[in-house]
Amino acid sequence: MATKPRFLVPYGLKTLLEGLSRAVVNVQPTNITHYSASYFAELLQYRQGRTRL
């Protein structure tokens, strides 16, 4: 019997996706793909210190 391949989940990915999931549930956007792109763009700006959330 062959062993199943194991995948490594990058550190922080789970937390990142949990944050996005909560935001999508709260906001309920009509276009989740567009909302996700905006969410990550704003998160990146916040992380780089360019804006206040």
Distance bins in CASP14 RR format, pairs under 12 A and 6 or more apart:
PFRMAT RR
TARGET T0000
AUTHOR 0000-0000-0000
RMODE 2
METHOD distances of the structure
MODEL  1
7 13 0 0 0 0 0 1 0 0 0 0 0
9 15 0 0 0 0 0 1 0 0 0 0 0
9 16 0 0 0 0 0 1 0 0 0 0 0
9 17 0 0 0 0 1 0 0 0 0 0 0
10 16 0 0 0 0 1 0 0 0 0 0 0
10 17 0 0 0 0 0 1 0 0 0 0 0
12 18 0 0 0 0 1 0 0 0 0 0 0
12 19 0 0 0 0 0 1 0 0 0 0 0
13 19 0 0 0 0 0 1 0 0 0 0 0
13 20 0 0 0 0 0 1 0 0 0 0 0
14 20 0 0 0 0 0 1 0 0 0 0 0
14 21 0 0 0 0 0 1 0 0 0 0 0
15 21 0 0 0 0 0 1 0 0 0 0 0
15 22 0 0 0 0 0 1 0 0 0 0 0
15 43 0 0 0 0 0 1 0 0 0 0 0
16 22 0 0 0 0 0 1 0 0 0 0 0
16 23 0 0 0 0 0 1 0 0 0 0 0
16 36 0 0 0 0 0 1 0 0 0 0 0
16 39 0 0 0 0 1 0 0 0 0 0 0
16 40 0 0 0 0 1 0 0 0 0 0 0
16 43 0 0 0 0 1 0 0 0 0 0 0
16 44 0 0 0 0 0 1 0 0 0 0 0
16 47 0 0 0 0 0 1 0 0 0 0 0
17 23 0 0 0 0 0 1 0 0 0 0 0
17 24 0 0 0 0 0 1 0 0 0 0 0
17 36 0 0 0 0 1 0 0 0 0 0 0
17 39 0 0 0 0 0 1 0 0 0 0 0
17 40 0 0 0 0 0 1 0 0 0 0 0
17 43 0 0 0 0 0 1 0 0 0 0 0
18 24 0 0 0 0 0 1 0 0 0 0 0
18 25 0 0 0 0 0 1 0 0 0 0 0
19 25 0 0 0 0 1 0 0 0 0 0 0
19 26 0 0 0 0 1 0 0 0 0 0 0
19 27 0 0 0 0 0 1 0 0 0 0 0
19 36 0 0 0 0 0 1 0 0 0 0 0
19 39 0 0 0 0 1 0 0 0 0 0 0
19 40 0 0 0 0 0 1 0 0 0 0 0
19 43 0 0 0 0 1 0 0 0 0 0 0
20 26 0 0 0 0 0 1 0 0 0 0 0
20 27 0 0 0 0 0 1 0 0 0 0 0
20 29 0 0 0 0 0 1 0 0 0 0 0
20 32 0 0 0 0 1 0 0 0 0 0 0
20 33 0 0 0 0 0 1 0 0 0 0 0
20 35 0 0 0 0 1 0 0 0 0 0 0
20 36 1 0 0 1 0 0 0 0 0 0 0
20 37 0 0 0 0 0 1 0 0 0 0 0
20 38 0 0 0 0 0 1 0 0 0 0 0
20 39 1 0 1 0 0 0 0 0 0 0 0
20 40 1 0 0 1 0 0 0 0 0 0 0
20 42 0 0 0 0 0 1 0 0 0 0 0
20 43 0 0 0 0 1 0 0 0 0 0 0
21 27 0 0 0 0 0 1 0 0 0 0 0
21 32 0 0 0 0 0 1 0 0 0 0 0
21 35 0 0 0 0 0 1 0 0 0 0 0
21 36 0 0 0 0 0 1 0 0 0 0 0
21 39 0 0 0 0 0 1 0 0 0 0 0
22 28 0 0 0 0 0 1 0 0 0 0 0
22 39 0 0 0 0 0 1 0 0 0 0 0
23 29 0 0 0 0 1 0 0 0 0 0 0
23 32 0 0 0 0 0 1 0 0 0 0 0
23 35 1 0 0 1 0 0 0 0 0 0 0
23 36 0 0 0 0 1 0 0 0 0 0 0
23 38 0 0 0 0 0 1 0 0 0 0 0
23 39 1 0 1 0 0 0 0 0 0 0 0
23 40 0 0 0 0 0 1 0 0 0 0 0
23 42 0 0 0 0 0 1 0 0 0 0 0
23 43 0 0 0 0 1 0 0 0 0 0 0
23 53 0 0 0 0 0 1 0 0 0 0 0
24 30 0 0 0 0 0 1 0 0 0 0 0
24 31 0 0 0 0 0 1 0 0 0 0 0
24 32 1 0 1 0 0 0 0 0 0 0 0
24 33 0 0 0 0 0 1 0 0 0 0 0
24 34 0 0 0 0 0 1 0 0 0 0 0
24 35 1 0 0 1 0 0 0 0 0 0 0
24 36 1 0 0 1 0 0 0 0 0 0 0
24 38 0 0 0 0 0 1 0 0 0 0 0
24 39 0 0 0 0 1 0 0 0 0 0 0
25 32 0 0 0 0 0 1 0 0 0 0 0
25 35 0 0 0 0 0 1 0 0 0 0 0
26 35 0 0 0 0 0 1 0 0 0 0 0
26 39 0 0 0 0 0 1 0 0 0 0 0
27 34 0 0 0 0 0 1 0 0 0 0 0
27 35 1 0 0 1 0 0 0 0 0 0 0
27 36 0 0 0 0 0 1 0 0 0 0 0
27 38 0 0 0 0 0 1 0 0 0 0 0
27 39 0 0 0 0 1 0 0 0 0 0 0
28 35 0 0 0 0 1 0 0 0 0 0 0
29 35 1 1 0 0 0 0 0 0 0 0 0
29 36 0 0 0 0 1 0 0 0 0 0 0
29 37 0 0 0 0 0 1 0 0 0 0 0
29 38 0 0 0 0 1 0 0 0 0 0 0
29 39 0 0 0 0 1 0 0 0 0 0 0
31 37 0 0 0 0 1 0 0 0 0 0 0
31 38 0 0 0 0 1 0 0 0 0 0 0
31 39 0 0 0 0 0 1 0 0 0 0 0
32 38 0 0 0 0 0 1 0 0 0 0 0
32 39 0 0 0 0 1 0 0 0 0 0 0
33 39 0 0 0 0 0 1 0 0 0 0 0
33 40 0 0 0 0 0 1 0 0 0 0 0
34 40 0 0 0 0 0 1 0 0 0 0 0
34 41 0 0 0 0 0 1 0 0 0 0 0
35 41 0 0 0 0 0 1 0 0 0 0 0
35 42 0 0 0 0 0 1 0 0 0 0 0
36 42 0 0 0 0 0 1 0 0 0 0 0
36 43 0 0 0 0 0 1 0 0 0 0 0
37 43 0 0 0 0 0 1 0 0 0 0 0
37 44 0 0 0 0 0 1 0 0 0 0 0
38 44 0 0 0 0 0 1 0 0 0 0 0
38 45 0 0 0 0 0 1 0 0 0 0 0
39 45 0 0 0 0 0 1 0 0 0 0 0
39 46 0 0 0 0 0 1 0 0 0 0 0
39 53 0 0 0 0 0 1 0 0 0 0 0
40 46 0 0 0 0 0 1 0 0 0 0 0
40 47 0 0 0 0 0 1 0 0 0 0 0
41 47 0 0 0 0 0 1 0 0 0 0 0
41 48 0 0 0 0 0 1 0 0 0 0 0
41 50 0 0 0 0 0 1 0 0 0 0 0
41 51 0 0 0 0 0 1 0 0 0 0 0
42 48 0 0 0 0 0 1 0 0 0 0 0
42 49 0 0 0 0 0 1 0 0 0 0 0
42 50 0 0 0 0 1 0 0 0 0 0 0
42 51 1 0 0 1 0 0 0 0 0 0 0
42 52 0 0 0 0 0 1 0 0 0 0 0
42 53 1 0 0 1 0 0 0 0 0 0 0
43 49 0 0 0 0 0 1 0 0 0 0 0
43 50 0 0 0 0 0 1 0 0 0 0 0
43 51 0 0 0 0 1 0 0 0 0 0 0
43 53 0 0 0 0 1 0 0 0 0 0 0
44 50 0 0 0 0 1 0 0 0 0 0 0
44 51 0 0 0 0 1 0 0 0 0 0 0
44 53 0 0 0 0 0 1 0 0 0 0 0
45 51 1 0 1 0 0 0 0 0 0 0 0
45 52 0 0 0 0 1 0 0 0 0 0 0
45 53 0 0 0 0 1 0 0 0 0 0 0
46 52 1 0 0 1 0 0 0 0 0 0 0
46 53 1 0 1 0 0 0 0 0 0 0 0
47 53 0 0 0 0 0 1 0 0 0 0 0
END
